[in-house]
Amino acid sequence: MTARKEVPTVAQSTETDWVSRFADEVIAEAERRAPGKPIVCASGLSPSGPIHLGNLREVMTPHLVADEIRRRGHECVHILSWDDYDRYRKVPAGVDPSWSEHIGKPLTAVPAPPGSPHASWAEHFKAPMIEALREMGIEFHGISQTEQYTSGTYREQILHAMRHRAQIDAVLDRYRTKDKPGAAKGGKKQQQKPVDEAELAAAEGSGAAAEDDGSAGSAGYYPYKPYCSVCERDLTTVTSYDDETTELGYTCACGHAETVRLSEHNRGKLVWKVDWPMRWAYEGVVFEPSGVDHTSPGSSFVVGGQIVREVFGGDQPIGPMYAFVGISGMAKMSSSKGGVPTPADALEIMEAPLLRWLYARRRPNQAFKIAFDQEIQRTYDEWDALERKIAEGSAQPADAAAHSRATRTAGGELPATPRPLPYRTLASVVDITTGHDEQTLRILSDLDPENPVKSLEETRPRLDKAERWITTQVPADQRTRVREEPDTERLAALGETERASLRLLLEGLDDHWSLDGLTTLVYGVPKIQAGLAPDAKPTPELKVAQRAFFALLYELLVGRDTGPRLPTLLLAVGADRVRKLLAA
């Protein structure tokens, strides 16, 4: 992986830029541990269910640090370990109950959900994540743990762990929770306390359950768990092991029992609390984050730190605990069965740089939410405001750094919308036109008559993301439906002030037919009626009058008292139709 030195580092101040601070630490630590060698950053994901936006932080955090290291001209590899040799734990909602026969098998040995084109359960959930990471410009080296274990890559490490099983057991015993029903004994690093019921549902089907640490049974402690050669499941118990011959005896709940030679056996894995530190030493990992559940004394990260030093002679990675990623609004989400959106779901409604920015601008220990509801419009407004500050040179250094990390990597710029019109405007337009291209282009061309949009391609992919948001996230009863015919009953009941306001609006349409012009007009009508200048500052009384005027327009145009921003709505409806619907 060659560094691309033409891309500058993005922030000089490590006080305000968390990525630069970690990059400093990692470079210094890598130089101490293995000078001259490529720097290794790592992530790990379990493809046991939909890999959601909380899990994405496990990848984004080391990605941003690795990318900054590459920008500085250092060779750096970002490993992404797919924990696809984990056991299948439970049948999630919506899947045929017959899949319960596969519980205990490796995820790569379980058939994919019904209707999937993929070869296994693991591949089914890996594929959309891999595509999402590609779209986000995240460069990584994927490692299948199934391939690592079944090819014998870790054979020496497994034999070493078995020889030192008493030492490992002693380390684990310092932390084991005794006599506490329901106390978790393990937990993968991507396990997080769910932030809401929907995330709980996803976590339950994702390998976030407690992991067996190989606690001592009647035959003693063994850090290795074989998969049964008959039923393929891990419902096995090791009954004996000989360090000299490496012969391992086990029994399975299916009734099978056999003795295998561990120096040749490739159908099993180290228990998680031993597997993780083994990999740190094997891969030479310098940086890897972990979920907030690792603040607990007996967590895999804490225990692993002792095992990697005392058993495998390696070092624990530098790495922050990362906080939860919440979701606001998830109407009609269907692709994530557990109800928690995945990165692929987010990329349907927002551009990749925006999604990157949400992770880059917050320190890993800061929780934040990703909006699938109306808040996405405000998020985009904030992003566009930052873009303007960047262009003007007035952005704060930390904000400029986060923007740079969002829009480009060491490999170059991410694709961007050539003409990024406001997301809320695009959403309103496609809401009203129901995606009709000709009408959409007409309306967008009218937004700024002096610099009209000439082709919808100028506004993509943002236009497509906004349209997808409207069709998948906005409930049908909140969609905008412009009246086909005037509301004659309401028009007949208008008061004199209401009639005058509509007359002023219609008289000014032609002279104000642009987004800015119509904004001035709709806010100005109540001012004129109050005898104020068009640029008068709002007073409490004026605000009341404006709200009443807006509600009247919404009622007559769309049959509700709220709707899209009125200037956009008027442009979308068109001058002739506005006159038809508002003529008193």
Buried (B, 14 or more C-beta within 10 A) or exposed (E): BEBEEEBEBBBEEBEBBBBBBBBBBBBEBBBEBBEEEBBBBBBBBBBBBBBBBBBBBBBBBBBBBBBBBBBBBBEBBBBBBBBBBBBBBBBBEEBEEEBEEBBBBBBBBBBBBEEBEBEBBBBBBBBBBBEBBEBBBBBBEBBBBBBBBBEEBBBEBBBBBBEBBEEBBEBBEEBBEEEEEEEBBBBBBBBBEBBEEBBBBBBBBBBBBBBEBBBBEEBEBBBBBBBBBEBBBBBBBBBEBEEEEBBBBBBBEBEBBBEBEBBEBBBBBBBBBBBBBBBBBBBBBBBBBBBBBBEBEBBBBBBBBBBBBBBBEBBBBBBBBBBBBBBEBBEEBEEBBBBBBBBBBBBBBBBBBBBBBBBBBBBBEEEEBBBBBBEBBEBBEEBBEBBEBBEEEEBEBBBBBBBBBBBBBBEEEBEBBEBBBBBBBBBBBBBBBBBEEEBBBBBBBBBEEEEEBEEBEBBBBBBBBBBBBBBBBBEEEBBBBBBEEBBEEBBEEBEEEBEBBBBBBBEBBEEBBBBEBBBBBBBBBBBBBEEBEEEEEEEEEBEEBBEEBBBBBBBBBBBEEEBBBBBBBBBBBBBEBBEBBBEB
